Amino acid sequence: MAQFVDWDLAAATAGALSKSGPRVSYDEASDVVADLRRLTDEAAGHVAEYTGLRSQIGHPPVRIVDRKDWAAVNIAGLREVVTPLVNRLAGDKQPGAFTDAIGSRFTGVQAGTVLGYLSGRVLGQYEVFSSDPGQLLLVAPNIVEVERKLQADPRDFRLWVCLHEVTHRTQFAAVPWMRGHFLGEVQAFVDASQAGGEHFLERVRRSIATLSEAVRDPDSRLSVLDLVQTPGQRAVLDRLTALMTLLEGHAEFVMDGVGPEVIPSVEQIRAKFNRRREAGNPLEKAIRKVLGIEVKMRQYAEGRKFVHGVVERVGMEGFNKIFNSPLTLPRLEELGDPDAWVARVHPAAA
């Protein structure tokens, strides 16, 4: 069957657009890899002790990757997600007809361009699409580049990053149903893609005009994903947004809770890193907004505030009931109202 995305071209585009990263010698690179592996293990102990969450499944060791490798892993993951979506959107059309409507090479270049851009900015990721139970990725050149720009102590900054990313791994390894639930919600998003009267291609055409509006409006929360949704997909996306805000906020809460005990310069790192998050030229801010990165950055703050509010009310053990089942996950409207979640899940405490 013809492809909606030329994945080989996507990988080639991402590789061509990915910069090589900061200059390091072979020995320095080897030291960075060894250091990140060691600090990942150290972070795992701190995260387990602080959260009380214990891994219930085995997981592969951390993968230290460069920018090109990170993009390749994510292209493989995207392929797993996008292929069934395209098959559903194609419906009973001939295989080539739907593909030719947009062009697999054009969409391949688009996907590669996006991943090439992101590959120079992501410090780490727990990637769940391409393998079970998922894999922890740390992008070494980006970590080194940022620690140098921030003039941060290398050991402190690397452990700080590891605390955040290992928390994500713990969320999936200590909660065995989490990956299946997440992938199920993604599948629900796919299933809802044909709901409503407007065809996907019409939504894509309509989105071209809306994209420019989203870039011009500094207060807009629109991303590429928003522009092609059906009403059914919006309901699924609300649940996914709530889940991702929880996971990101939990990771922020843990790294800020553990950091002062084990990272001497954590306050300086946090202050400098927050300034870096908020910085950027107008073009880069527009790109981040359209790609949904601005929304993700807000999730860090909103999610951390929710987690802090819940822990403040019912303690860490009480908070961990959030991982009992999908039914105890916070709803989107509860993220701004920890009392509402406590009243639903901990009625006696409320």
N, C-alpha and C positions, 0 to 999 in steps of 0.2 A: 504493500500500500504506500502511496506517496506520502511524504511528510509535510506537515504544516511548517515545521522548523528544520532547516538544514543544520543539524546538530554539529556536524564536522566543521561547517563554516563558523558556527557560533563559537566553538572552541578555538578555532584559528584566529577569529577576530578578538576574542578576549585575550588570547596569548599575545597578539600583536600590540594591543592597547595597554597591556599590563606593563608598568615600568619595572625595572629590575630591582629597585629598592636602594637603600644606602650602601655605601662602599664598606665592605668588611673583608678581611683576609680569610683564608681557608680555616686557619686555627680559630679565629674569632667566631666564625660561623659554627664550627664544631662546638665551641664553648657555649654559644647561645642555645643550641639544640639540647645539649646535655643539661644546661641550667633549667630550661623550660620543662624538661621531663622531670627533673628532681623537684622543682617547685610545684608542679602539678600534683605529685604525690603528697608533698607537704600540705598543699591547699586542701586536698581531699580529707586529710585528718582534721584540719581546722573546721571545715564545713560540716563534717559529720558530728563533731563535738558540739558545735554551736547550734545546729538545727535539730539534732536528734534523729535525723533521717539516715537510714542505713540501706545500702544497695541490696536489692533483692534479686538482681540478675547480673550475670557476668558482662563485662564490657571490654572492648579492645583497648589497648594502650593509646595514649594521646598520639595524634599525628602532627608532627611539626612540618608545615608546608610553606612553600613560597606562593607568590601571588598567582602564578600560572596554575599550579596544582590546586589551589583553592577554587579557582574558577572551573577547572575540569571536574572536580568533585560536585560542585553545585550544578553544573550542566547535566551531569548524570542524574542528579536528583530531580532537576526540573523536567528531564525527559520522562521520568517515572510519573510525574504529575500531569504534564501537559498532554501527553499522548492520549490518555483516556478522555480528557476534556475535548480534544480536537475530534476524536472519533464520535463523540456524542453530538458535537456541533455539526459535523458533516451529515449526520442523519442518513437519509437514503440517497444522498448525492453520490455521483460517481467519484471515486477516490481523487482523480485529478482535478475535478471541477472546483472543489472547495479550496484545495491547495493553490490553484492558479489564481484564485480571487485575490489573494494577498501576495503570494509568492514565498516559497519556503526559503529562498536565499535572502530575501529582504528581512523576513522575521529572524533568520539566523544571524544576520548582521546586527539587528536590534538587540537580540538576546545577548550576543557577545559583547556589544558596546556597553550594555547595562552592567554585566558581570565584570567587564574590564574596569569600569569606573569603580565598582564596589570593591574589587580585589585590592585596590590601593588604600582602602580605608578600614576594612574589617580587621580587628585584632584577633578575634577568636570566634568560634561558633560550635554549637552542638548540632550536627547535621543528622537528620533522622530519615530523610527520604531514600537515600541510596543504599542503606544497609540497616539491618536489624541487629542489635537494639539502637543503632546510631553510632556516631563516632565524633570524638572531640578533636577539633582542628584548632591549632594555634598558628597564626600567620607571622612567622618569625621576622621577615623584613619590615612589616608594618609596626610590630612591637618595638623593634630597635629604632626605627625612624621616629616614632612618637616619643620614646623615652629620651632620645637625643634632643628633639625639639623642645621638650618640656624641661630639659636639663635635670631629669629625675635620676635618682639612684637606681641603677639597673636592676639590682636584686629586689628592691622594694617595688618598683613599677611592675616587674614581671610577676611577682607574687600577687600583686593587686589584681592584675589581669586574670591570673589563674584562679583566684578566688571567685570571680564572677563566672567564668566559663565552667569551672568545676561544679558550681552550684547548679548550672543548667544540666550538666550530666547527672548530678544527683537527683534532680527532679524527675528524670526519666528512669534512672536505674533503681531508685527507691520506690517508685510508683509504677509498677509493671504495666498498668492499664493506660498510662499516659500516652505512649506512642500510638497505640491502637485508637485511642479516643481522638487524638490530634489528626491522624490520617483519616479517621472516619468523618471528621468534620470537613476535611479537605474534599473527601469524596462527596459529601452532602452538597458542598459548594458546586462541584461538577454536576451533580444530579439536578441541581436547580438552574443550570445554565440555559436550559431550553424553556423554562417556565416564562410565562408572559407572552405577549403577542409580538414583541419586537425581536427581529432576528439579530444574532450576534454581529453579523457584518454591518448591519445598520447602526448598532450601538458603537462599533468601532469608528464608522464614518462620523457619527454625531460627536464622538469624543474629541475629534481633531480640533473643532472650534472650542470645546470646553477646556482643553488642555491649556490653550493660550490664556484663557480667563483665569485658570488656577494659578498660572505662573505670575500673572499681573497682580492678583489679590494676595497681599501678604498674610491675611487672616484666614485664607481658605484652607480647609483640611482635606481637599480633594487630592487623591492620588490616582495613578493609572488604574489601579484596581477598582476604584470607585466609579470610573467612567464606563465600565462595561458590565455592570451588575444588573441582574434582574431583581425584582422585589424579593423573590425567594432567596436569592443569594445575599441580600442585605441582612436578612434575619440570621443566616449562617455566619456572616461576617461579624455580626454583633457578638456572637458567642466566641468566635475565634479572637476577636479583639480583646474581649474580657480575659480569655485564657492567656494570650501573649502578654497583656499588661500585668497580669498576676506573676507570670514567670520572670519577666524582666524586672519587675519591682522587687520580687523576692530575692533575685540575684543581687540587686543593688543594696537591699537591706542587709543581706548577709555580708557582703564585702565591706560595708560601712560598720557593721557590728564587730567583725573579726579584725579588720584592719588596724585599729588603734592598739590592739594587743600584740600584734606581730610585725607591723610595718611602721618603723619609727617616723618616716617622713610622709605618712598617709595624708595628713591634712594639706600639706603643700601639693601633693600629687592631685588630690581631689579638686582643690581650688584651680590649679592650672588646667586640669583636664576639662572641667566645666567651662572654663573660658574658651578652650579649644572647641568644644562642642558648639558653643554659641557663635563662634567666629565663622568667617567664610565670606568670599566676595558674593555680590548679588547673583551672578550666574550660578555659582555652586549652590547657593541657597535655593534657587529656583529648581535646580536639578534634584536636590534632596527632597523638596516638597513634592514634585511630580512623581518621584519614585516611592514616596511614602516614608522616606527616612525621617522627615520632621515629625511625623506621627509617632514613629518608633521612639524618637528621642523624648517625646512627651510621655510615652508609656513608662519610661524609666522613673520619672518623677511621680506620676500619678499612681503607679503600682507600688512604689516604695512607700508613699504616704498611706495607702490602704493597708499594706502589710504592717507598718508601724502601728497604725490605729488598732488593728486586730490584736497584735501581740500585746499592746498596752492594756487591752481589755481582758484577754483570756490567757495570756502567756503563750510561750512557744508551743507547748504541747497542745493547747487549745487551738492555736493557729493550724497546726499540722492536720487537724481534722478536715481541713480544706482539701487534702489529698485522699480522703476516704473513698470517694467515688465521683463520677462526673456531676452527680446531683449536689455535691457540696462545694463545687467550684463557684466562685462569685459570678453573679449576673452583672451585666454591663452597668446597670443603674446602681448596683451596690458598691462599685469601686469608689464612688465619691461619698459613700455612707457606710463606713464599717459597722455602725450600730445595726443597720438593716441585716447585714450578713450574720452578725452575732445573734440577733434575735431569731433568725431562721434556723441556724445550725446549733446554737447554744441557747435555747430558750430559757433555761434555768438561770444562766449567767446574766442574760439580758434582764 
